[in-house]
Amino acid sequence: MGSGIQAEENAMKCVICKTGEVKPAIVQAEIKVGRDRLLVTVEAEVCQECGEPYYSAGALRHLERVREDFTRNAIAPASVGKVYQVP
């Protein structure tokens, strides 16, 4: 029996779109802190159809630590641009 068939049967399907296959990828998660936005590069499983990310417990802990560190001013990430509000 080929292992490819078993791997295909075990492939996770997206719970949002119900059709996409979920595969490992590197993504930029966005964390909102007040009016600030942090872009954090993490590993996730991502739906190939709709793009929905699924984060592991370890990735979520990392994102929580980044948020806490930013809130306590323990880190000061570089700014990557500006946001303008047009009335």
Backbone bond lengths (Angstrom), bond angles and torsions (degrees), N, CA, C in turn:
res aa  C-N    CA-C-N  psi(-1)  N-CA   C-N-CA  omega(-1)  CA-C   N-CA-C  phi
1 M - - - 1.456 - - 1.519 109.17 -
2 G 1.321 116.73 135.97 1.460 120.83 -179.28 1.511 111.86 -80.04
3 S 1.320 116.26 140.15 1.465 119.76 179.68 1.520 112.19 -74.45
4 G 1.351 117.14 -17.64 1.462 120.56 178.75 1.515 112.30 -63.35
5 I 1.330 116.39 -36.84 1.465 120.32 179.68 1.518 109.95 -66.92
6 Q 1.339 116.58 -43.37 1.456 120.25 179.67 1.530 110.51 -64.49
7 A 1.335 118.01 -42.21 1.459 121.13 179.28 1.526 110.24 -62.70
8 E 1.332 116.97 -38.80 1.457 120.69 179.96 1.524 110.47 -66.13
9 E 1.335 117.38 -39.14 1.458 121.09 178.72 1.522 111.34 -66.80
10 N 1.345 117.77 -32.27 1.452 122.22 -178.22 1.527 113.15 -86.62
11 A 1.335 118.59 -3.66 1.460 121.39 -179.39 1.527 109.48 -63.31
12 M 1.325 114.91 132.38 1.462 120.15 -179.10 1.531 110.06 -75.43
13 K 1.309 116.18 136.57 1.460 122.25 174.58 1.521 108.81 -100.14
14 C 1.300 116.11 147.84 1.465 122.67 -178.69 1.527 110.65 -65.84
15 V 1.326 116.60 133.17 1.465 120.50 178.55 1.526 111.49 -81.78
16 I 1.336 117.48 -11.26 1.472 121.02 178.89 1.528 110.98 -86.16
17 C 1.344 116.26 -60.23 1.468 119.42 -176.97 1.529 113.14 -91.06
18 K 1.337 116.79 -14.03 1.471 124.13 177.10 1.532 114.51 69.78
19 T 1.323 119.53 -3.69 1.462 119.85 -176.78 1.524 113.40 -120.20
20 G 1.308 117.71 -29.62 1.455 120.90 -174.71 1.510 113.70 -74.34
21 E 1.336 115.31 145.94 1.460 121.36 174.70 1.520 108.15 -87.28
22 V 1.322 116.29 140.40 1.464 122.23 -177.34 1.528 108.96 -98.82
23 K 1.348 115.52 127.16 1.465 120.74 -177.95 1.528 110.14 -133.62
24 P 1.341 117.09 155.95 1.474 120.64 178.59 1.518 111.74 -64.19
25 A 1.337 116.02 144.06 1.469 121.99 178.63 1.521 109.35 -160.10
26 I 1.309 115.77 163.50 1.459 122.89 172.09 1.528 106.59 -98.29
27 V 1.331 116.82 126.99 1.466 121.41 -177.56 1.523 110.37 -129.03
28 Q 1.320 115.61 164.78 1.455 121.22 171.87 1.525 107.41 -106.79
29 A 1.320 115.05 108.02 1.466 120.74 177.39 1.521 107.80 -82.04
30 E 1.311 116.73 140.98 1.462 121.47 178.38 1.519 108.97 -103.56
31 I 1.335 115.77 126.14 1.461 122.09 176.78 1.520 106.91 -112.08
32 K 1.323 117.06 127.79 1.461 122.05 178.18 1.513 109.27 -98.86
33 V 1.328 115.79 126.24 1.465 122.42 177.00 1.522 106.36 -130.52
34 G 1.335 116.18 98.70 1.465 119.33 -174.81 1.516 109.73 62.88
35 R 1.342 116.16 -123.34 1.460 120.55 178.40 1.530 111.86 -93.70
36 D 1.314 116.65 -1.34 1.457 121.70 -179.42 1.520 110.88 -91.11
37 R 1.317 115.49 152.30 1.460 122.83 176.10 1.520 107.67 -128.23
38 L 1.315 115.96 129.77 1.455 121.54 177.51 1.522 108.07 -109.54
39 L 1.318 117.59 131.40 1.451 122.33 174.74 1.516 107.23 -104.39
40 V 1.329 116.50 117.18 1.459 122.03 -174.49 1.528 108.60 -120.64
41 T 1.322 116.33 123.99 1.455 121.19 178.93 1.532 109.60 -80.80
42 V 1.338 115.57 123.13 1.465 121.55 -179.87 1.526 109.78 -142.70
43 E 1.335 115.11 162.23 1.458 120.74 172.75 1.528 108.50 -84.23
44 A 1.322 115.58 142.91 1.462 121.00 178.67 1.520 108.29 -152.20
45 E 1.292 115.99 171.21 1.455 122.83 169.03 1.527 104.40 -100.86
46 V 1.338 117.81 130.90 1.458 121.09 -173.42 1.518 110.47 -127.57
47 C 1.335 116.10 135.47 1.460 121.49 176.65 1.526 108.94 -67.17
48 Q 1.310 116.69 128.65 1.460 122.12 -179.46 1.527 111.90 -74.73
49 E 1.324 117.47 -14.70 1.460 121.63 -178.57 1.530 112.25 -94.32
50 C 1.339 117.68 -53.67 1.471 120.72 -174.02 1.522 113.83 -108.81
51 G 1.339 117.46 -11.80 1.461 120.35 177.49 1.517 115.57 86.81
52 E 1.308 118.21 5.40 1.470 121.47 -179.82 1.529 109.96 -63.04
53 P 1.351 117.68 125.09 1.465 119.37 178.21 1.529 111.62 -89.96
54 Y 1.335 115.15 147.39 1.455 123.05 174.76 1.520 106.74 -123.54
55 Y 1.337 117.25 119.39 1.459 122.08 -175.51 1.519 111.29 -99.52
56 S 1.327 116.24 140.57 1.464 120.92 175.01 1.523 108.77 -73.51
57 A 1.329 116.06 166.86 1.469 120.43 177.26 1.526 110.21 -60.29
58 G 1.333 117.00 -39.14 1.461 120.86 179.18 1.521 112.34 -64.44
59 A 1.335 116.73 -41.31 1.465 120.61 178.24 1.532 110.15 -65.48
60 L 1.326 117.10 -40.22 1.469 120.38 178.85 1.529 111.32 -65.25
61 R 1.332 117.14 -39.43 1.474 120.44 176.58 1.520 110.32 -62.41
62 H 1.334 116.70 -40.83 1.464 120.51 178.17 1.533 110.52 -62.33
63 L 1.323 117.52 -44.80 1.464 121.14 179.89 1.535 110.73 -63.50
64 E 1.324 116.80 -39.33 1.471 120.52 177.53 1.525 110.88 -63.97
65 R 1.344 117.18 -41.52 1.469 120.72 178.22 1.524 111.30 -63.50
66 V 1.321 116.85 -41.85 1.467 120.50 178.58 1.524 110.00 -61.57
67 R 1.328 116.50 -44.76 1.470 120.69 179.07 1.536 110.85 -60.95
68 E 1.335 116.49 -47.06 1.467 120.73 179.65 1.522 111.27 -62.60
69 D 1.339 117.23 -44.14 1.465 121.20 179.39 1.524 111.12 -62.30
70 F 1.327 117.32 -41.16 1.465 121.10 179.22 1.527 110.31 -65.96
71 T 1.325 116.85 -42.90 1.463 121.66 -179.78 1.531 111.29 -62.53
72 R 1.350 116.91 -36.61 1.473 121.79 179.25 1.530 112.81 -85.05
73 N 1.338 116.48 3.28 1.472 122.47 -176.72 1.527 111.84 61.96
74 A 1.321 117.41 25.61 1.461 121.43 177.63 1.526 111.12 -77.59
75 I 1.328 116.50 -21.88 1.459 121.28 174.55 1.525 108.55 -128.53
76 A 1.327 115.97 151.17 1.467 121.99 177.97 1.527 107.67 -134.85
77 P 1.339 117.03 81.31 1.465 119.86 -178.32 1.526 111.64 -62.38
78 A 1.313 115.46 152.60 1.466 120.74 177.16 1.523 110.38 -68.16
79 S 1.308 115.65 143.88 1.461 121.29 176.09 1.525 108.76 -75.75
80 V 1.325 116.60 139.27 1.461 120.35 179.85 1.521 112.61 -112.84
81 G 1.312 117.70 8.83 1.455 120.52 179.40 1.508 111.26 163.66
82 K 1.316 115.14 -172.83 1.454 121.33 179.28 1.510 109.33 -128.26
83 V 1.322 115.32 156.53 1.460 121.68 175.88 1.518 107.00 -117.82
84 Y 1.315 116.19 133.80 1.454 121.22 179.65 1.512 109.54 -118.69
85 Q 1.325 116.13 138.82 1.457 120.50 177.80 1.519 108.35 -106.52
86 V 1.309 116.33 124.71 1.459 122.64 -179.84 1.520 107.74 -105.76
87 P 1.337 116.74 123.91 1.484 118.93 -179.05 1.517 112.12 -68.82
